[in-house]
Amino acid sequence: MELRTTLMLIAAIGLLYVVLPVAIEAFFRFRGRRGVTCPRTGVTAEVTIDAWHAAATAVPGPSRLHATDCSLWPEHAGCAQNCLDHPEVR
């Protein structure tokens, strides 16, 4: 076997057994709506997290979360989404 073929095979196995399961687990963990406490207002809000973004960013390190919808929007639409840093979300 050539060196290039061997390296491509190792990369494919790594993708299949490491990267893909991590991304899939992050997608299923962060999909759907969840109730979180808004640090700005102190009220419980229903937040939808972008599961695709969480899955794509889970591979190199911890998932970076981004809210796509919140029950407190549009009144508080310019928020910094600090509610996603709470342990109850992760």
Gaussian input, Z-matrix of N, CA and C with variables (Angstrom, degrees):
# hf/3-21g

backbone

0 1
 N
 C     1     B1
 C     2     B2     1     A1
 N     3     B3     2     A2     1     D1
 C     4     B4     3     A3     2     D2
 C     5     B5     4     A4     3     D3
 N     6     B6     5     A5     4     D4
 C     7     B7     6     A6     5     D5
 C     8     B8     7     A7     6     D6
 N     9     B9     8     A8     7     D7
 C    10    B10     9     A9     8     D8
 C    11    B11    10    A10     9     D9
 N    12    B12    11    A11    10    D10
 C    13    B13    12    A12    11    D11
 C    14    B14    13    A13    12    D12
 N    15    B15    14    A14    13    D13
 C    16    B16    15    A15    14    D14
 C    17    B17    16    A16    15    D15
 N    18    B18    17    A17    16    D16
 C    19    B19    18    A18    17    D17
 C    20    B20    19    A19    18    D18
 N    21    B21    20    A20    19    D19
 C    22    B22    21    A21    20    D20
 C    23    B23    22    A22    21    D21
 N    24    B24    23    A23    22    D22
 C    25    B25    24    A24    23    D23
 C    26    B26    25    A25    24    D24
 N    27    B27    26    A26    25    D25
 C    28    B28    27    A27    26    D26
 C    29    B29    28    A28    27    D27
 N    30    B30    29    A29    28    D28
 C    31    B31    30    A30    29    D29
 C    32    B32    31    A31    30    D30
 N    33    B33    32    A32    31    D31
 C    34    B34    33    A33    32    D32
 C    35    B35    34    A34    33    D33
 N    36    B36    35    A35    34    D34
 C    37    B37    36    A36    35    D35
 C    38    B38    37    A37    36    D36
 N    39    B39    38    A38    37    D37
 C    40    B40    39    A39    38    D38
 C    41    B41    40    A40    39    D39
 N    42    B42    41    A41    40    D40
 C    43    B43    42    A42    41    D41
 C    44    B44    43    A43    42    D42
 N    45    B45    44    A44    43    D43
 C    46    B46    45    A45    44    D44
 C    47    B47    46    A46    45    D45
 N    48    B48    47    A47    46    D46
 C    49    B49    48    A48    47    D47
 C    50    B50    49    A49    48    D48
 N    51    B51    50    A50    49    D49
 C    52    B52    51    A51    50    D50
 C    53    B53    52    A52    51    D51
 N    54    B54    53    A53    52    D52
 C    55    B55    54    A54    53    D53
 C    56    B56    55    A55    54    D54
 N    57    B57    56    A56    55    D55
 C    58    B58    57    A57    56    D56
 C    59    B59    58    A58    57    D57
 N    60    B60    59    A59    58    D58
 C    61    B61    60    A60    59    D59
 C    62    B62    61    A61    60    D60
 N    63    B63    62    A62    61    D61
 C    64    B64    63    A63    62    D62
 C    65    B65    64    A64    63    D63
 N    66    B66    65    A65    64    D64
 C    67    B67    66    A66    65    D65
 C    68    B68    67    A67    66    D66
 N    69    B69    68    A68    67    D67
 C    70    B70    69    A69    68    D68
 C    71    B71    70    A70    69    D69
 N    72    B72    71    A71    70    D70
 C    73    B73    72    A72    71    D71
 C    74    B74    73    A73    72    D72
 N    75    B75    74    A74    73    D73
 C    76    B76    75    A75    74    D74
 C    77    B77    76    A76    75    D75
 N    78    B78    77    A77    76    D76
 C    79    B79    78    A78    77    D77
 C    80    B80    79    A79    78    D78
 N    81    B81    80    A80    79    D79
 C    82    B82    81    A81    80    D80
 C    83    B83    82    A82    81    D81
 N    84    B84    83    A83    82    D82
 C    85    B85    84    A84    83    D83
 C    86    B86    85    A85    84    D84
 N    87    B87    86    A86    85    D85
 C    88    B88    87    A87    86    D86
 C    89    B89    88    A88    87    D87
 N    90    B90    89    A89    88    D88
 C    91    B91    90    A90    89    D89
 C    92    B92    91    A91    90    D90
 N    93    B93    92    A92    91    D91
 C    94    B94    93    A93    92    D92
 C    95    B95    94    A94    93    D93
 N    96    B96    95    A95    94    D94
 C    97    B97    96    A96    95    D95
 C    98    B98    97    A97    96    D96
 N    99    B99    98    A98    97    D97
 C   100   B100    99    A99    98    D98
 C   101   B101   100   A100    99    D99
 N   102   B102   101   A101   100   D100
 C   103   B103   102   A102   101   D101
 C   104   B104   103   A103   102   D102
 N   105   B105   104   A104   103   D103
 C   106   B106   105   A105   104   D104
 C   107   B107   106   A106   105   D105
 N   108   B108   107   A107   106   D106
 C   109   B109   108   A108   107   D107
 C   110   B110   109   A109   108   D108
 N   111   B111   110   A110   109   D109
 C   112   B112   111   A111   110   D110
 C   113   B113   112   A112   111   D111
 N   114   B114   113   A113   112   D112
 C   115   B115   114   A114   113   D113
 C   116   B116   115   A115   114   D114
 N   117   B117   116   A116   115   D115
 C   118   B118   117   A117   116   D116
 C   119   B119   118   A118   117   D117
 N   120   B120   119   A119   118   D118
 C   121   B121   120   A120   119   D119
 C   122   B122   121   A121   120   D120
 N   123   B123   122   A122   121   D121
 C   124   B124   123   A123   122   D122
 C   125   B125   124   A124   123   D123
 N   126   B126   125   A125   124   D124
 C   127   B127   126   A126   125   D125
 C   128   B128   127   A127   126   D126
 N   129   B129   128   A128   127   D127
 C   130   B130   129   A129   128   D128
 C   131   B131   130   A130   129   D129
 N   132   B132   131   A131   130   D130
 C   133   B133   132   A132   131   D131
 C   134   B134   133   A133   132   D132
 N   135   B135   134   A134   133   D133
 C   136   B136   135   A135   134   D134
 C   137   B137   136   A136   135   D135
 N   138   B138   137   A137   136   D136
 C   139   B139   138   A138   137   D137
 C   140   B140   139   A139   138   D138
 N   141   B141   140   A140   139   D139
 C   142   B142   141   A141   140   D140
 C   143   B143   142   A142   141   D141
 N   144   B144   143   A143   142   D142
 C   145   B145   144   A144   143   D143
 C   146   B146   145   A145   144   D144
 N   147   B147   146   A146   145   D145
 C   148   B148   147   A147   146   D146
 C   149   B149   148   A148   147   D147
 N   150   B150   149   A149   148   D148
 C   151   B151   150   A150   149   D149
 C   152   B152   151   A151   150   D150
 N   153   B153   152   A152   151   D151
 C   154   B154   153   A153   152   D152
 C   155   B155   154   A154   153   D153
 N   156   B156   155   A155   154   D154
 C   157   B157   156   A156   155   D155
 C   158   B158   157   A157   156   D156
 N   159   B159   158   A158   157   D157
 C   160   B160   159   A159   158   D158
 C   161   B161   160   A160   159   D159
 N   162   B162   161   A161   160   D160
 C   163   B163   162   A162   161   D161
 C   164   B164   163   A163   162   D162
 N   165   B165   164   A164   163   D163
 C   166   B166   165   A165   164   D164
 C   167   B167   166   A166   165   D165
 N   168   B168   167   A167   166   D166
 C   169   B169   168   A168   167   D167
 C   170   B170   169   A169   168   D168
 N   171   B171   170   A170   169   D169
 C   172   B172   171   A171   170   D170
 C   173   B173   172   A172   171   D171
 N   174   B174   173   A173   172   D172
 C   175   B175   174   A174   173   D173
 C   176   B176   175   A175   174   D174
 N   177   B177   176   A176   175   D175
 C   178   B178   177   A177   176   D176
 C   179   B179   178   A178   177   D177
 N   180   B180   179   A179   178   D178
 C   181   B181   180   A180   179   D179
 C   182   B182   181   A181   180   D180
 N   183   B183   182   A182   181   D181
 C   184   B184   183   A183   182   D182
 C   185   B185   184   A184   183   D183
 N   186   B186   185   A185   184   D184
 C   187   B187   186   A186   185   D185
 C   188   B188   187   A187   186   D186
 N   189   B189   188   A188   187   D187
 C   190   B190   189   A189   188   D188
 C   191   B191   190   A190   189   D189
 N   192   B192   191   A191   190   D190
 C   193   B193   192   A192   191   D191
 C   194   B194   193   A193   192   D192
 N   195   B195   194   A194   193   D193
 C   196   B196   195   A195   194   D194
 C   197   B197   196   A196   195   D195
 N   198   B198   197   A197   196   D196
 C   199   B199   198   A198   197   D197
 C   200   B200   199   A199   198   D198
 N   201   B201   200   A200   199   D199
 C   202   B202   201   A201   200   D200
 C   203   B203   202   A202   201   D201
 N   204   B204   203   A203   202   D202
 C   205   B205   204   A204   203   D203
 C   206   B206   205   A205   204   D204
 N   207   B207   206   A206   205   D205
 C   208   B208   207   A207   206   D206
 C   209   B209   208   A208   207   D207
 N   210   B210   209   A209   208   D208
 C   211   B211   210   A210   209   D209
 C   212   B212   211   A211   210   D210
 N   213   B213   212   A212   211   D211
 C   214   B214   213   A213   212   D212
 C   215   B215   214   A214   213   D213
 N   216   B216   215   A215   214   D214
 C   217   B217   216   A216   215   D215
 C   218   B218   217   A217   216   D216
 N   219   B219   218   A218   217   D217
 C   220   B220   219   A219   218   D218
 C   221   B221   220   A220   219   D219
 N   222   B222   221   A221   220   D220
 C   223   B223   222   A222   221   D221
 C   224   B224   223   A223   222   D222
 N   225   B225   224   A224   223   D223
 C   226   B226   225   A225   224   D224
 C   227   B227   226   A226   225   D225
 N   228   B228   227   A227   226   D226
 C   229   B229   228   A228   227   D227
 C   230   B230   229   A229   228   D228
 N   231   B231   230   A230   229   D229
 C   232   B232   231   A231   230   D230
 C   233   B233   232   A232   231   D231
 N   234   B234   233   A233   232   D232
 C   235   B235   234   A234   233   D233
 C   236   B236   235   A235   234   D234
 N   237   B237   236   A236   235   D235
 C   238   B238   237   A237   236   D236
 C   239   B239   238   A238   237   D237
 N   240   B240   239   A239   238   D238
 C   241   B241   240   A240   239   D239
 C   242   B242   241   A241   240   D240
 N   243   B243   242   A242   241   D241
 C   244   B244   243   A243   242   D242
 C   245   B245   244   A244   243   D243
 N   246   B246   245   A245   244   D244
 C   247   B247   246   A246   245   D245
 C   248   B248   247   A247   246   D246
 N   249   B249   248   A248   247   D247
 C   250   B250   249   A249   248   D248
 C   251   B251   250   A250   249   D249
 N   252   B252   251   A251   250   D250
 C   253   B253   252   A252   251   D251
 C   254   B254   253   A253   252   D252
 N   255   B255   254   A254   253   D253
 C   256   B256   255   A255   254   D254
 C   257   B257   256   A256   255   D255
 N   258   B258   257   A257   256   D256
 C   259   B259   258   A258   257   D257
 C   260   B260   259   A259   258   D258
 N   261   B261   260   A260   259   D259
 C   262   B262   261   A261   260   D260
 C   263   B263   262   A262   261   D261
 N   264   B264   263   A263   262   D262
 C   265   B265   264   A264   263   D263
 C   266   B266   265   A265   264   D264
 N   267   B267   266   A266   265   D265
 C   268   B268   267   A267   266   D266
 C   269   B269   268   A268   267   D267

   B1=1.4383
   B2=1.5301
   B3=1.2980
   B4=1.4571
   B5=1.5205
   B6=1.3126
   B7=1.4625
   B8=1.5245
   B9=1.3167
   B10=1.4641
   B11=1.5279
   B12=1.2987
   B13=1.4640
   B14=1.5233
   B15=1.3132
   B16=1.4603
   B17=1.5249
   B18=1.3229
   B19=1.4622
   B20=1.5221
   B21=1.3111
   B22=1.4701
   B23=1.5252
   B24=1.3143
   B25=1.4557
   B26=1.5274
   B27=1.3179
   B28=1.4642
   B29=1.5326
   B30=1.3263
   B31=1.4620
   B32=1.5307
   B33=1.3162
   B34=1.4666
   B35=1.5280
   B36=1.3204
   B37=1.4678
   B38=1.5290
   B39=1.3309
   B40=1.4639
   B41=1.5132
   B42=1.3183
   B43=1.4631
   B44=1.5216
   B45=1.3127
   B46=1.4577
   B47=1.5258
   B48=1.3284
   B49=1.4639
   B50=1.5237
   B51=1.3232
   B52=1.4621
   B53=1.5254
   B54=1.3132
   B55=1.4622
   B56=1.5258
   B57=1.2945
   B58=1.4654
   B59=1.5335
   B60=1.3360
   B61=1.4693
   B62=1.5290
   B63=1.3337
   B64=1.4633
   B65=1.5263
   B66=1.3243
   B67=1.4615
   B68=1.5367
   B69=1.3078
   B70=1.4639
   B71=1.5253
   B72=1.3254
   B73=1.4654
   B74=1.5229
   B75=1.3243
   B76=1.4713
   B77=1.5278
   B78=1.3246
   B79=1.4621
   B80=1.5218
   B81=1.3259
   B82=1.4601
   B83=1.5294
   B84=1.3292
   B85=1.4599
   B86=1.5227
   B87=1.3239
   B88=1.4590
   B89=1.5284
   B90=1.3105
   B91=1.4671
   B92=1.5221
   B93=1.3103
   B94=1.4598
   B95=1.5168
   B96=1.3154
   B97=1.4702
   B98=1.5223
   B99=1.3250
   B100=1.4608
   B101=1.5149
   B102=1.3014
   B103=1.4560
   B104=1.5150
   B105=1.3018
   B106=1.4630
   B107=1.5239
   B108=1.3123
   B109=1.4550
   B110=1.5141
   B111=1.3052
   B112=1.4600
   B113=1.5298
   B114=1.3394
   B115=1.4655
   B116=1.5212
   B117=1.3157
   B118=1.4754
   B119=1.5247
   B120=1.3457
   B121=1.4587
   B122=1.5234
   B123=1.3346
   B124=1.4526
   B125=1.5117
   B126=1.3321
   B127=1.4601
   B128=1.5299
   B129=1.3211
   B130=1.4603
   B131=1.5174
   B132=1.3264
   B133=1.4615
   B134=1.5203
   B135=1.3186
   B136=1.4583
   B137=1.5251
   B138=1.3308
   B139=1.4631
   B140=1.5239
   B141=1.3292
   B142=1.4539
   B143=1.5226
   B144=1.3307
   B145=1.4556
   B146=1.5252
   B147=1.3260
   B148=1.4608
   B149=1.5253
   B150=1.3394
   B151=1.4616
   B152=1.5262
   B153=1.3166
   B154=1.4711
   B155=1.5215
   B156=1.3225
   B157=1.4656
   B158=1.5233
   B159=1.3170
   B160=1.4654
   B161=1.5296
   B162=1.3310
   B163=1.4699
   B164=1.5208
   B165=1.3244
   B166=1.4619
   B167=1.5234
   B168=1.3189
   B169=1.4605
   B170=1.5224
   B171=1.3355
   B172=1.4582
   B173=1.5163
   B174=1.3169
   B175=1.4627
   B176=1.5313
   B177=1.3296
   B178=1.4656
   B179=1.5274
   B180=1.3182
   B181=1.4638
   B182=1.5095
   B183=1.3273
   B184=1.4596
   B185=1.5326
   B186=1.3132
   B187=1.4628
   B188=1.5219
   B189=1.3228
   B190=1.4623
   B191=1.5217
   B192=1.3076
   B193=1.4597
   B194=1.5198
   B195=1.3302
   B196=1.4630
   B197=1.5228
   B198=1.3173
   B199=1.4691
   B200=1.5205
   B201=1.3267
   B202=1.4580
   B203=1.5178
   B204=1.3416
   B205=1.4579
   B206=1.5229
   B207=1.3168
   B208=1.4668
   B209=1.5239
   B210=1.3381
   B211=1.4651
   B212=1.5261
   B213=1.3208
   B214=1.4664
   B215=1.5261
   B216=1.3172
   B217=1.4739
   B218=1.5177
   B219=1.2775
   B220=1.4588
   B221=1.5241
   B222=1.3373
   B223=1.4670
   B224=1.5246
   B225=1.3359
   B226=1.4572
   B227=1.5288
   B228=1.3182
   B229=1.4707
   B230=1.5182
   B231=1.3077
   B232=1.4502
   B233=1.5201
   B234=1.3200
   B235=1.4628
   B236=1.5250
   B237=1.3054
   B238=1.4701
   B239=1.5264
   B240=1.3063
   B241=1.4568
   B242=1.5241
   B243=1.3355
   B244=1.4519
   B245=1.5267
   B246=1.3208
   B247=1.4516
   B248=1.5252
   B249=1.3243
   B250=1.4679
   B251=1.5172
   B252=1.3310
   B253=1.4606
   B254=1.5255
   B255=1.3248
   B256=1.4614
   B257=1.5267
   B258=1.3302
   B259=1.4765
   B260=1.5235
   B261=1.3285
   B262=1.4701
   B263=1.5195
   B264=1.3226
   B265=1.4540
   B266=1.5141
   B267=1.2928
   B268=1.4664
   B269=1.5028
   A1=109.07
   A2=115.38
   A3=120.17
   A4=110.79
   A5=115.49
   A6=120.55
   A7=110.94
   A8=117.23
   A9=121.14
   A10=110.91
   A11=117.35
   A12=121.50
   A13=110.46
   A14=116.75
   A15=121.15
   A16=110.81
   A17=117.13
   A18=120.65
   A19=111.80
   A20=117.25
   A21=120.44
   A22=110.62
   A23=117.22
   A24=121.20
   A25=110.71
   A26=117.40
   A27=121.22
   A28=110.31
   A29=116.97
   A30=120.74
   A31=111.14
   A32=118.03
   A33=121.57
   A34=111.00
   A35=117.09
   A36=120.46
   A37=110.13
   A38=116.92
   A39=120.56
   A40=111.53
   A41=116.46
   A42=120.85
   A43=110.69
   A44=116.22
   A45=121.34
   A46=112.95
   A47=116.96
   A48=119.82
   A49=115.23
   A50=118.35
   A51=120.00
   A52=110.90
   A53=117.13
   A54=121.66
   A55=111.55
   A56=117.45
   A57=121.12
   A58=113.09
   A59=120.11
   A60=118.71
   A61=113.61
   A62=117.69
   A63=120.40
   A64=110.33
   A65=116.59
   A66=120.94
   A67=111.30
   A68=117.44
   A69=120.94
   A70=110.73
   A71=116.95
   A72=120.40
   A73=110.79
   A74=117.57
   A75=120.66
   A76=110.54
   A77=117.68
   A78=120.38
   A79=111.01
   A80=117.27
   A81=120.14
   A82=112.45
   A83=117.84
   A84=120.28
   A85=111.41
   A86=118.29
   A87=120.94
   A88=114.88
   A89=119.20
   A90=119.01
   A91=109.58
   A92=115.26
   A93=120.93
   A94=113.04
   A95=114.98
   A96=121.65
   A97=108.70
   A98=114.41
   A99=119.70
   A100=109.74
   A101=115.85
   A102=121.00
   A103=110.84
   A104=116.60
   A105=122.28
   A106=108.83
   A107=115.70
   A108=120.68
   A109=109.00
   A110=116.30
   A111=121.87
   A112=108.99
   A113=117.97
   A114=118.79
   A115=112.98
   A116=117.10
   A117=121.51
   A118=111.55
   A119=116.91
   A120=120.64
   A121=113.60
   A122=118.47
   A123=122.39
   A124=113.68
   A125=117.41
   A126=123.68
   A127=108.75
   A128=116.68
   A129=120.48
   A130=109.03
   A131=115.99
   A132=122.02
   A133=109.26
   A134=116.15
   A135=122.84
   A136=107.77
   A137=116.89
   A138=121.73
   A139=109.62
   A140=115.86
   A141=121.89
   A142=107.77
   A143=116.23
   A144=122.22
   A145=108.85
   A146=115.89
   A147=121.44
   A148=108.53
   A149=116.98
   A150=122.15
   A151=111.92
   A152=117.83
   A153=120.53
   A154=110.61
   A155=116.93
   A156=121.04
   A157=110.33
   A158=116.96
   A159=121.06
   A160=110.57
   A161=117.22
   A162=120.86
   A163=111.45
   A164=117.22
   A165=120.78
   A166=111.82
   A167=117.60
   A168=120.41
   A169=112.79
   A170=118.68
   A171=121.74
   A172=112.37
   A173=117.56
   A174=120.68
   A175=112.36
   A176=120.42
   A177=117.95
   A178=113.99
   A179=118.55
   A180=121.18
   A181=109.87
   A182=118.25
   A183=120.26
   A184=111.20
   A185=115.91
   A186=121.01
   A187=110.55
   A188=115.95
   A189=120.98
   A190=106.27
   A191=115.90
   A192=120.49
   A193=111.05
   A194=114.07
   A195=121.61
   A196=107.29
   A197=116.40
   A198=120.69
   A199=109.69
   A200=115.88
   A201=120.65
   A202=111.66
   A203=116.60
   A204=120.38
   A205=108.44
   A206=115.14
   A207=121.02
   A208=107.68
   A209=116.14
   A210=119.53
   A211=111.97
   A212=118.88
   A213=121.76
   A214=112.77
   A215=116.51
   A216=119.64
   A217=108.05
   A218=124.00
   A219=129.98
   A220=113.77
   A221=118.58
   A222=119.30
   A223=112.21
   A224=117.30
   A225=122.28
   A226=110.57
   A227=116.84
   A228=121.19
   A229=113.51
   A230=120.11
   A231=121.48
   A232=113.91
   A233=117.45
   A234=119.96
   A235=111.61
   A236=115.61
   A237=121.29
   A238=112.00
   A239=118.57
   A240=125.53
   A241=111.99
   A242=116.37
   A243=121.42
   A244=112.31
   A245=117.46
   A246=121.22
   A247=111.21
   A248=117.61
   A249=121.19
   A250=111.88
   A251=118.65
   A252=122.02
   A253=112.50
   A254=117.10
   A255=121.08
   A256=110.62
   A257=117.07
   A258=120.68
   A259=112.94
   A260=118.50
   A261=120.51
   A262=111.68
   A263=118.34
   A264=121.64
   A265=110.48
   A266=117.13
   A267=121.98
   A268=109.91
   D1=140.49
   D2=177.67
   D3=-73.04
   D4=158.03
   D5=179.06
   D6=-63.51
   D7=-41.22
   D8=-179.67
   D9=-62.65
   D10=-42.63
   D11=179.26
   D12=-64.81
   D13=-41.26
   D14=179.31
   D15=-63.57
   D16=-44.81
   D17=178.72
   D18=-64.39
   D19=-39.35
   D20=177.52
   D21=-65.10
   D22=-37.82
   D23=178.31
   D24=-66.51
   D25=-42.52
   D26=177.76
   D27=-62.97
   D28=-42.42
   D29=178.42
   D30=-63.91
   D31=-40.70
   D32=179.14
   D33=-65.46
   D34=-40.44
   D35=178.52
   D36=-66.28
   D37=-40.82
   D38=176.85
   D39=-62.39
   D40=-41.39
   D41=178.14
   D42=-63.23
   D43=-43.82
   D44=-176.46
   D45=-70.10
   D46=-40.58
   D47=-172.78
   D48=-101.52
   D49=-10.56
   D50=-179.28
   D51=-120.28
   D52=-59.88
   D53=-172.88
   D54=-67.37
   D55=-49.87
   D56=-176.90
   D57=-61.07
   D58=-47.30
   D59=178.34
   D60=-62.53
   D61=-36.78
   D62=178.62
   D63=-64.35
   D64=-45.30
   D65=-179.65
   D66=-65.52
   D67=-42.22
   D68=179.75
   D69=-64.28
   D70=-43.20
   D71=179.51
   D72=-62.29
   D73=-42.27
   D74=179.11
   D75=-65.56
   D76=-39.98
   D77=179.22
   D78=-60.21
   D79=-49.01
   D80=-177.91
   D81=-71.25
   D82=-27.86
   D83=178.91
   D84=-71.15
   D85=-36.08
   D86=-172.88
   D87=-105.36
   D88=5.07
   D89=178.22
   D90=-80.71
   D91=156.10
   D92=178.74
   D93=88.99
   D94=175.99
   D95=-179.52
   D96=-91.78
   D97=149.48
   D98=176.65
   D99=-143.72
   D100=150.48
   D101=178.28
   D102=-89.05
   D103=127.57
   D104=177.57
   D105=-134.16
   D106=157.33
   D107=176.69
   D108=-88.26
   D109=124.10
   D110=-179.64
   D111=-73.68
   D112=122.56
   D113=179.80
   D114=-69.87
   D115=-20.40
   D116=-178.78
   D117=-79.48
   D118=-43.49
   D119=-175.22
   D120=-107.57
   D121=-20.85
   D122=-176.90
   D123=80.35
   D124=6.19
   D125=-178.03
   D126=-97.45
   D127=148.92
   D128=174.53
   D129=-74.39
   D130=129.60
   D131=-178.30
   D132=-123.54
   D133=149.66
   D134=174.26
   D135=-92.45
   D136=119.59
   D137=-175.33
   D138=-120.31
   D139=137.25
   D140=172.05
   D141=-104.95
   D142=125.70
   D143=-179.16
   D144=-99.46
   D145=141.16
   D146=176.78
   D147=-71.44
   D148=98.28
   D149=-175.76
   D150=-67.51
   D151=-33.60
   D152=178.61
   D153=-64.98
   D154=-41.88
   D155=178.29
   D156=-66.18
   D157=-41.27
   D158=178.58
   D159=-62.54
   D160=-40.67
   D161=179.45
   D162=-67.81
   D163=-41.54
   D164=-178.32
   D165=-67.66
   D166=-32.25
   D167=-178.46
   D168=-92.53
   D169=-5.02
   D170=-178.88
   D171=-75.09
   D172=-23.99
   D173=-173.98
   D174=-68.44
   D175=-49.08
   D176=-178.74
   D177=-79.07
   D178=-13.27
   D179=-178.80
   D180=179.38
   D181=-158.46
   D182=178.63
   D183=-62.22
   D184=145.35
   D185=179.93
   D186=-60.21
   D187=136.02
   D188=171.66
   D189=-95.51
   D190=119.30
   D191=-174.23
   D192=-94.21
   D193=144.89
   D194=179.49
   D195=-140.63
   D196=124.40
   D197=178.85
   D198=-80.45
   D199=133.66
   D200=176.32
   D201=-101.64
   D202=-17.57
   D203=179.37
   D204=-156.38
   D205=145.84
   D206=178.85
   D207=-144.96
   D208=142.77
   D209=-179.33
   D210=-69.39
   D211=-15.02
   D212=178.59
   D213=-90.60
   D214=-5.32
   D215=176.82
   D216=-81.65
   D217=151.05
   D218=6.80
   D219=-87.68
   D220=-3.60
   D221=-177.85
   D222=-59.17
   D223=-38.78
   D224=-178.05
   D225=-117.22
   D226=40.40
   D227=-172.94
   D228=-66.72
   D229=-24.98
   D230=-177.28
   D231=-89.14
   D232=20.05
   D233=-175.16
   D234=-69.62
   D235=162.48
   D236=-178.77
   D237=-87.92
   D238=3.22
   D239=179.55
   D240=58.27
   D241=38.33
   D242=178.36
   D243=-66.11
   D244=-19.45
   D245=-179.44
   D246=-63.67
   D247=-23.31
   D248=-178.22
   D249=-78.17
   D250=-8.91
   D251=178.59
   D252=-87.60
   D253=-8.85
   D254=-177.26
   D255=-71.22
   D256=147.54
   D257=179.07
   D258=-61.41
   D259=-26.60
   D260=-179.52
   D261=-65.46
   D262=-22.91
   D263=178.91
   D264=-84.73
   D265=-40.59
   D266=-176.38
   D267=-74.93

